[in-house]
Amino acid sequence: MPPMTLRSTRRTFLKTSALTGAAVGLGTIASPWPAKLFAADPLQILILGGTGQTGPHLVEALQAAGHTVTLCNRGNRSKDLFPDLECIVGDRDPEKTDGLDALQAAIDSGRRWDIGIDIWPHIPKVVEKTATMLQGSVGHFMYVSSISVYVDNSVPKADETAEVGQAADADETEFNWGLFGPFKAECENRVRRLYPDNHTIFRPGLIVGPRDFSFRGGYWPFRVRKGGEVLAPGDGQTPIQLIDGRDLTAFQVRCMEKRTGGTFDVSGPEPKHKLTMAAYLEECRKVTGSDATFTWANSAFLEEHEVSAWMNMPCWLPAEGEYAAFGLRSCAKAVGAGLTFRPYSETIKDTLAWMDELPAERLEGMTQRAGLPAEKEAEVLQAWHEAKG
């Protein structure tokens, strides 16, 4: 991945957020689900997608809770991940005229589901088309959006009532990653219009844990475990927020079982229990038992040496300007509705265990998606020490 400057990262942050849940490829799920998560009558669940970063966690959680799951996706990975699970094969690309024929046939035959959940698409007409098809065939519709919908990240403890981007003309606008947030917001609008009284919208932050093929959640545990001098961003006091994909999907299951509607920011921790960058790296060191030491470099120096926030220094954005409170968004509403968080130590441990099971070529390719190559890190550390004399 070519390096990005800090300035360009701020401008294109919405682009990187788009990859939060767009994991590609196969992998095992690190931790088994308990035999029963929540007490509820069995549900019929339709998952649109389900083979990326969080979909398999959701399937596992639903099955562990005794619910019946049907997938609807292109079928590329469903047989490998869930060979015994029903999959309605279809392509949601609007250019594929027969892409959803199988789903339409299932609907026409009288198939009904208690819940339909759309995992990740960001093109409004794609979301709208499927949601429209399913009217009358699902009792409640859920959509996974993103905190990238917000236009302002400078206000501490901002919640779901904060202003979001607008893209009412999305159908006539060519998509680019700078429009990711507004397009996701427009997807939300269309879901609310089609399901005014029976919708739930989830706005996750950075999703980490097993199956995070973006490597943004895995870089720090992976790098810290190697030990030695680690280049770290800022002064360590910047608050950060992230969510284990399994905690996100456990919350989704809870909302399904309780028929919880509304819009929820799903990240953590809550601002009153804020997590700093230094505390997170210390937890990585504690879990891995490494001899890592941290050299903290300010944002100006990192920018000068073409080390970007968020992608080269994952999880982190300087707490200044338009992102002054990016790591302090309130998720109190979701916590009140049942969102819980596992210890960060568990996420770190399970992430490393999952990565250790990946084929070598797969792991090597993944580690090039975020973080710093060892040579670049060594170069920047040397420059830092020379500058400090």
Secondary structure as the mmCIF struct_conf table of DSSP 4:
data_model
#
loop_
_struct_conf.conf_type_id
_struct_conf.id
_struct_conf.beg_label_comp_id
_struct_conf.beg_label_asym_id
_struct_conf.beg_label_seq_id
_struct_conf.end_label_comp_id
_struct_conf.end_label_asym_id
_struct_conf.end_label_seq_id
HELX_RH_AL_P HELX_RH_AL_P1 LEU A 6 ARG A 11
TURN_TY1_P TURN_TY1_P1 THR A 12 THR A 12
HELX_RH_AL_P HELX_RH_AL_P2 PHE A 13 ALA A 18
TURN_TY1_P TURN_TY1_P2 LEU A 19 GLY A 21
BEND BEND1 GLY A 25 GLY A 25
BEND BEND2 ALA A 30 SER A 31
HELX_LH_PP_P HELX_LH_PP_P1 PRO A 32 PRO A 34
BEND BEND3 ALA A 35 ALA A 35
BEND BEND4 LEU A 37 PHE A 38
STRN STRN1 GLN A 44 LEU A 48
BEND BEND5 THR A 51 THR A 54
HELX_RH_AL_P HELX_RH_AL_P3 GLY A 55 ALA A 64
TURN_TY1_P TURN_TY1_P3 ALA A 65 GLY A 66
STRN STRN2 THR A 68 ASN A 73
BEND BEND6 GLY A 75 ARG A 77
HELX_RH_AL_P HELX_RH_AL_P4 SER A 78 LEU A 81
TURN_TY1_P TURN_TY1_P4 PRO A 83 ASP A 84
BEND BEND7 LEU A 85 LEU A 85
STRN STRN3 GLU A 86 VAL A 89
TURN_TY1_P TURN_TY1_P5 PRO A 94 GLU A 95
TURN_TY1_P TURN_TY1_P6 THR A 97 LEU A 100
HELX_RH_AL_P HELX_RH_AL_P5 ASP A 101 ASP A 108
TURN_TY1_P TURN_TY1_P7 SER A 109 GLY A 110
STRN STRN4 TRP A 113 ASP A 118
BEND BEND8 TRP A 120 TRP A 120
HELX_RH_AL_P HELX_RH_AL_P6 PRO A 124 MET A 133
TURN_TY1_P TURN_TY1_P8 LEU A 134 LEU A 134
STRN STRN5 GLN A 135 GLN A 135
TURN_TY1_P TURN_TY1_P9 GLY A 136 SER A 137
STRN STRN6 VAL A 138 VAL A 144
HELX_RH_3T_P HELX_RH_3T_P1 ILE A 147 VAL A 149
STRN STRN7 TYR A 150 TYR A 150
BEND BEND9 VAL A 151 VAL A 151
BEND BEND10 VAL A 155 VAL A 155
TURN_TY1_P TURN_TY1_P10 PRO A 156 LYS A 157
TURN_TY1_P TURN_TY1_P11 GLU A 160 THR A 161
BEND BEND11 ALA A 162 ALA A 162
STRN STRN8 VAL A 164 VAL A 164
TURN_TY1_P TURN_TY1_P12 ALA A 168 ASP A 169
HELX_RH_3T_P HELX_RH_3T_P2 ALA A 170 GLU A 172
BEND BEND12 THR A 173 THR A 173
HELX_RH_3T_P HELX_RH_3T_P3 TRP A 177 LEU A 179
HELX_RH_AL_P HELX_RH_AL_P7 PHE A 180 LEU A 194
BEND BEND13 TYR A 195 TYR A 195
TURN_TY1_P TURN_TY1_P13 PRO A 196 ASP A 197
BEND BEND14 ASN A 198 ASN A 198
STRN STRN9 HIS A 199 PRO A 204
BEND BEND15 LEU A 206 LEU A 206
STRN STRN10 ILE A 207 VAL A 208
BEND BEND16 GLY A 209 GLY A 209
TURN_TY1_P TURN_TY1_P14 PRO A 210 ARG A 211
TURN_TY1_P TURN_TY1_P15 PHE A 213 SER A 214
BEND BEND17 PHE A 215 PHE A 215
TURN_TY1_P TURN_TY1_P16 ARG A 216 GLY A 218
HELX_RH_AL_P HELX_RH_AL_P8 TYR A 219 LYS A 226
BEND BEND18 GLY A 228 GLY A 228
STRN STRN11 GLU A 229 PRO A 233
TURN_TY1_P TURN_TY1_P17 GLY A 234 ASP A 235
BEND BEND19 GLY A 236 GLY A 236
STRN STRN12 PRO A 239 ILE A 240
STRN STRN13 ILE A 243 ASP A 244
HELX_RH_AL_P HELX_RH_AL_P9 GLY A 245 LYS A 258
TURN_TY1_P TURN_TY1_P18 ARG A 259 ARG A 259
STRN STRN14 GLY A 262 VAL A 266
BEND BEND20 GLY A 268 PRO A 269
HELX_RH_3T_P HELX_RH_3T_P4 PRO A 271 HIS A 273
STRN STRN15 LEU A 275 THR A 276
HELX_RH_AL_P HELX_RH_AL_P10 MET A 277 THR A 288
TURN_TY1_P TURN_TY1_P19 GLY A 289 GLY A 289
STRN STRN16 THR A 293 ALA A 297
HELX_RH_AL_P HELX_RH_AL_P11 SER A 299 GLU A 304
TURN_TY1_P TURN_TY1_P20 HIS A 305 GLU A 306
STRN STRN17 ALA A 309 ALA A 309
TURN_TY1_P TURN_TY1_P21 TRP A 310 ASN A 312
STRN STRN18 MET A 313 MET A 313
TURN_TY1_P TURN_TY1_P22 PRO A 314 CYS A 315
BEND BEND21 ALA A 319 GLU A 320
HELX_RH_3T_P HELX_RH_3T_P5 GLY A 321 TYR A 323
TURN_TY1_P TURN_TY1_P23 ALA A 324 ALA A 325
HELX_RH_3T_P HELX_RH_3T_P6 PHE A 326 LEU A 328
HELX_RH_AL_P HELX_RH_AL_P12 ALA A 332 GLY A 336
TURN_TY1_P TURN_TY1_P24 ALA A 337 GLY A 338
HELX_RH_AL_P HELX_RH_AL_P13 TYR A 344 ASP A 356
TURN_TY1_P TURN_TY1_P25 GLU A 357 GLU A 357
BEND BEND22 LEU A 358 LEU A 358
HELX_RH_AL_P HELX_RH_AL_P14 ALA A 360 MET A 366
TURN_TY1_P TURN_TY1_P26 THR A 367 GLN A 368
BEND BEND23 ARG A 369 GLY A 371
HELX_RH_AL_P HELX_RH_AL_P15 ALA A 374 LYS A 388
#
